Amino acid sequence: MAYALAVQDLAKYKLKNGAILVVKHRDDTEAVSLQVWFKVGSIEENYQQKGMAHFLEHMLFNGSEKYPYGEIDRLVEGMGGRMNAGTSKEYTFYYITVAKPYWKPALEILYQLTQKPLLSEDMVEKEKPIVIEELRRGKDDPINLLWEEFEKLVYKASPYRHPIIGYEETISKFTRESLLEFFRNYYQPKNMVIVVVGDVEPSEVKSFVEETFGKEVGKPVKRAQYVPEPEQLEN
């Protein structure tokens, strides 16, 4: 019953460009959680793109049209907020948690971060050794290594058999152009869900989102062609 009531209290809007906005009003907290989710993860990548969804997550923190490199971190810390992101096989998300008075500037930051990144060539080259080092550290983790081997054993053709972080040989060949192509296809309104939870008025959030995310052009998403997994039979 509690779950049903919580769902009923959600305000859900579909913007003209195809983006989805979900707002949950809560007056029992002074914090506001702001999130932007994209339906793209490692299973959307062809082999040359392996690791690109995760790499792009790193790249978006390297400056935007409005905020130069390092400015977003400074602003979020100045508001006493927390910011992070994550990439899975099916989705990528970005979030900022701040005190209620700062929800608008925080949402503006998320808009800039996810819709107006610079993706400059020098930052691409800066990020490569960082992500490759993260990949190598994962190889030193027995649990992570065991899980990767398990997925390769279980899946014979499915893109789920590849690690989210990709491979050193693919990461090292990423270019600004290849990242832009991936970004423009997946990081756009028709592939986006914006979520705001806290002591905010849904109508006010909707108006602000329409002035930011709502101005972006929505277009059809080109989905990857999945290879069907062959039937697995018992011995």
C-alpha positions in Angstrom: 0.0 0.0 0.0 2.8 2.4 0.9 4.5 1.8 -2.4 1.2 2.4 -4.3 0.7 5.7 -2.6 4.3 6.8 -3.3 3.8 6.1 -7.0 0.5 8.0 -7.0 2.3 11.0 -5.6 4.7 11.2 -8.6 4.2 14.0 -11.1 5.2 12.8 -14.5 5.5 15.1 -17.6 6.5 14.5 -21.2 8.2 17.5 -22.7 7.5 18.5 -26.4 11.0 17.3 -27.4 10.4 13.8 -25.9 12.2 14.2 -22.6 10.5 12.7 -19.5 10.4 14.6 -16.2 9.5 12.9 -13.0 9.0 15.0 -9.8 8.4 13.6 -6.3 7.4 16.3 -3.8 8.6 15.5 -0.2 8.3 18.0 2.6 10.1 15.7 5.1 13.6 16.6 4.0 15.6 19.8 3.3 17.7 18.0 0.6 16.8 17.8 -3.0 18.1 15.0 -5.3 18.4 15.9 -9.0 19.1 13.2 -11.5 19.4 12.8 -15.3 19.2 9.3 -16.7 20.0 8.1 -20.3 19.0 4.8 -21.8 22.5 3.9 -22.9 25.1 1.6 -21.5 27.8 -0.7 -22.7 25.3 -3.0 -24.6 24.7 -0.3 -27.2 28.4 -0.3 -28.2 29.9 -2.0 -31.2 33.4 -3.5 -30.7 35.2 -0.4 -31.7 33.2 1.6 -29.1 33.7 -0.8 -26.2 34.0 1.3 -23.1 32.7 4.5 -24.8 29.6 4.9 -22.6 31.7 4.8 -19.5 34.4 7.0 -21.0 31.8 9.5 -22.0 30.6 9.6 -18.4 34.2 10.7 -17.4 34.4 13.2 -20.2 31.2 15.1 -19.3 32.9 16.4 -16.1 35.7 18.1 -18.1 33.9 21.4 -18.9 30.8 22.7 -20.6 29.8 25.7 -22.7 29.1 27.7 -19.6 31.5 26.2 -17.0 35.2 25.7 -17.7 37.1 22.7 -16.5 37.0 22.4 -12.7 34.3 25.0 -12.3 31.4 22.5 -11.9 33.2 20.8 -9.0 33.9 24.1 -7.3 30.3 25.2 -7.6 28.8 22.0 -6.3 31.2 21.9 -3.4 30.4 25.6 -2.7 26.7 24.7 -2.4 27.6 21.9 0.1 26.3 19.3 -2.5 27.4 15.9 -3.7 27.8 15.0 -7.3 28.5 11.7 -9.1 27.6 9.5 -12.0 27.5 5.9 -13.0 27.4 3.6 -16.1 25.8 0.2 -16.4 25.2 -2.2 -19.2 21.8 -0.6 -19.9 21.9 3.0 -18.6 24.0 6.0 -17.6 23.0 8.5 -14.9 24.3 11.7 -13.3 23.1 13.2 -10.0 23.6 16.1 -7.6 22.2 16.3 -4.1 21.9 19.7 -2.5 20.0 21.7 0.1 16.6 22.9 -1.1 17.6 26.6 -1.8 20.1 25.5 -4.4 18.1 23.1 -6.5 17.8 25.5 -9.5 21.6 26.2 -9.9 22.2 22.5 -9.4 19.8 21.6 -12.1 21.4 24.2 -14.4 24.7 22.5 -13.8 23.3 19.1 -14.7 21.8 20.6 -17.8 25.2 22.0 -18.8 27.0 18.8 -17.9 24.8 16.5 -19.8 23.7 18.6 -22.8 26.5 21.2 -23.4 29.9 19.4 -22.7 32.9 20.6 -24.6 34.4 17.1 -25.3 37.6 18.8 -26.3 40.4 16.7 -28.0 42.9 17.6 -25.3 40.6 16.4 -22.5 40.0 13.1 -24.5 43.7 12.5 -24.4 43.9 13.5 -20.7 41.2 11.1 -19.8 42.5 8.0 -21.6 45.3 7.1 -19.2 43.0 7.7 -16.3 40.4 5.3 -17.6 43.0 2.7 -18.7 44.5 2.8 -15.2 41.0 2.2 -13.7 40.7 -0.8 -16.1 44.1 -2.2 -14.9 43.1 -1.7 -11.2 40.0 -3.8 -12.0 42.2 -6.6 -13.3 43.9 -6.7 -9.8 40.5 -7.2 -8.1 39.8 -11.0 -7.9 36.0 -10.5 -7.6 35.9 -8.2 -10.6 38.1 -10.5 -12.6 36.0 -13.5 -11.7 32.8 -11.8 -12.7 34.2 -10.8 -16.1 35.2 -14.3 -16.8 31.8 -15.6 -15.7 30.1 -13.2 -18.1 32.3 -14.4 -21.0 31.4 -18.0 -20.2 27.7 -17.4 -19.8 27.2 -15.2 -22.9 28.5 -16.5 -26.2 27.2 -13.7 -28.5 25.3 -11.1 -26.5 26.9 -7.7 -25.8 26.5 -8.5 -22.1 29.6 -10.6 -22.3 31.8 -7.5 -22.6 33.0 -5.4 -19.5 31.4 -2.0 -19.1 34.8 -0.3 -18.9 35.8 -1.8 -22.3 39.3 -2.7 -23.4 42.6 -0.9 -23.5 42.8 -1.4 -27.3 39.5 0.3 -27.9 39.8 3.1 -25.3 43.2 4.1 -26.7 41.6 4.7 -30.1 38.7 7.0 -29.0 38.6 10.4 -30.7 36.6 13.5 -30.2 34.7 12.7 -33.4 33.7 9.2 -32.3 32.7 10.4 -28.9 30.6 13.2 -30.4 28.7 10.8 -32.7 27.9 8.6 -29.7 26.9 11.6 -27.5 24.7 13.2 -30.1 22.8 9.9 -30.7 22.2 9.0 -27.1 22.4 12.1 -24.9 19.3 13.8 -26.3 15.8 14.3 -25.1 14.1 11.3 -26.5 16.6 9.1 -24.6 16.4 11.1 -21.3 14.6 11.0 -18.0 15.0 13.9 -15.5 14.1 13.1 -11.9 13.7 15.6 -9.1 12.9 14.5 -5.5 12.5 16.9 -2.5 10.6 19.8 -1.1 9.9 21.4 -4.5 6.8 22.3 -6.4 6.4 20.1 -9.5 5.0 23.0 -11.6 8.0 25.2 -10.8 10.4 22.3 -11.6 8.6 21.7 -14.9 8.9 25.4 -15.9 12.6 25.4 -15.2 13.2 22.2 -17.0 11.3 23.5 -20.1 13.7 26.5 -20.1 16.8 24.3 -20.1 16.4 20.7 -21.1 13.2 21.5 -23.0 15.0 23.7 -25.5 17.1 20.8 -26.8 16.0 19.1 -30.1 14.7 15.6 -29.8 15.3 13.1 -32.5 15.0 9.3 -33.1 17.7 7.2 -31.3 19.6 4.8 -33.5 19.7 1.6 -31.4 22.4 -1.0 -31.7 21.6 -4.2 -33.6 21.7 -6.9 -30.9 23.1 -10.3 -31.8 20.7 -13.0 -30.4 22.1 -15.3 -27.8 22.1 -18.9 -29.0 20.0 -21.3 -27.0 22.0 -23.0 -24.3 21.4 -26.7 -23.8 22.2 -28.9 -20.9 24.9 -31.5 -21.3 
